[in-house]
Amino acid sequence: MTSTPVIDVERLDLKYGDFHAVKDLSFQVRRGEFYALLGTNGAGKTSTLETIEGHRVPTSGAVRVLDQSPRNRAAVRPRMGIMLQESGFSPDLTVRESIGLIGALTRRQDRLQRVLSIVDLTSKAGTKVSQLSGGEKRRLDFATAVWGTPELVFLDEPTTGLDIQSRDALWDAVDKLREDGSTIVLTTHYLEEAQQRADRIGLMHRGTFHQEGTVAELTRTLPAVIQFRLPGTSPALPLPGRRESGGTFLIETHQLQKDLFVLLRWAQDNAIELRELAAGPTRLDDVFRAINNH
Ligand SMILES: Nc1ncnc2c1ncn2[C@@H]1O[C@H](COP(=O)(O)OP(=O)(O)OP(=O)(O)O)[C@@H](O)[C@H]1O
């Protein structure tokens, strides 16, 4: 038996006046899944998420969240943790009071000390929100996703403005949420974060999906890349490649292992050092760059 999806979007349309922001969009997120909703600027991600979160009414189509209408806030809100791009905590409240508010609004149970520790704001518990740094404010926003281990967590650009330690700590906490069974929906422009973690990706462009699938499925159609620099003089390359303006050679291939072997054998036979050699699968960045060619 397949369980009911945690999010079920069926033929969603959203219009702002005459402007058609989301067009006939359908997708599902399964329980325990890490789903990344990505896309170009203005693609319709925020509009879609706001509808799922219950802030917007669809122009047409149906949205179900946790088997409820998202407009049924009393039923749905306690089960969701939503980290918005700006949570809008009152500047006059302290960190402790702000986190207390999350508890009051969601009616989930948790311990203040536990959440303060996860977001690394224990020493700032008595500090007013207006006096927090940008990164500290962002960590406070993350408390909304952590408090009471919600069944469904939305992370909207969660790492913007965070230093590397804070980013690592945030992803560790997200891993812990997943271990505890939470379903995660991420939107971000830091594609490598989604590439590393998402089970599936919905890639939006101009109001609809350009592609949807696992990272492997999204990158399958594009070649992998081998890149390197060559010393002053060398014989012709054994494979078709191109020289970038900075002097780096690029070989695009659909047979990475085989072509890498050909290149390494050529370098060995000709006693050539391939400087700054790097080879890797297609990255999501390349999938994004390819969008505008369509
Ligand atoms: N309230 C509104 N009134 C009119 N147009 C709107 C409104 N909100 C969004 N739009 C338009 O709808 C489109 C989708 O916007 P949305 O914010 O959903 O995109 P996004 O994918 O989140 O973009 P970004 O990555 O740039 O944040 C954009 O062209 C935007 O200008």
The ligand as an ORCA input file, in Angstrom:
! r2SCAN-3c Opt
* xyz 0 1
  N       1.681     39.757     -5.843
  C       2.095     39.678     -7.113
  N       1.518     40.422     -8.073
  C       1.924     40.320     -9.365
  N       2.893     39.498     -9.801
  C       3.491     38.736     -8.888
  C       3.132     38.789     -7.492
  N       3.919     37.908     -6.815
  C       4.738     37.346     -7.750
  N       4.491     37.841     -8.971
  C       5.155     37.449    -10.238
  O       4.966     36.051    -10.400
  C       6.157     35.445    -10.923
  C       6.595     34.334     -9.974
  O       7.065     34.915     -8.769
  P       7.655     34.040     -7.583
  O       8.002     34.979     -6.474
  O       6.695     32.940     -7.285
  O       8.955     33.432     -8.281
  P      10.221     32.687     -7.654
  O      10.391     31.450     -8.463
  O      10.053     32.512     -6.184
  O      11.373     33.715     -7.997
  P      12.787     34.105     -7.295
  O      13.716     32.947     -7.493
  O      13.195     35.278     -8.139
  O      12.509     34.440     -5.864
  C       7.161     36.570    -11.062
  O       7.191     36.989    -12.409
  C       6.640     37.678    -10.161
  O       7.001     38.947    -10.670
*
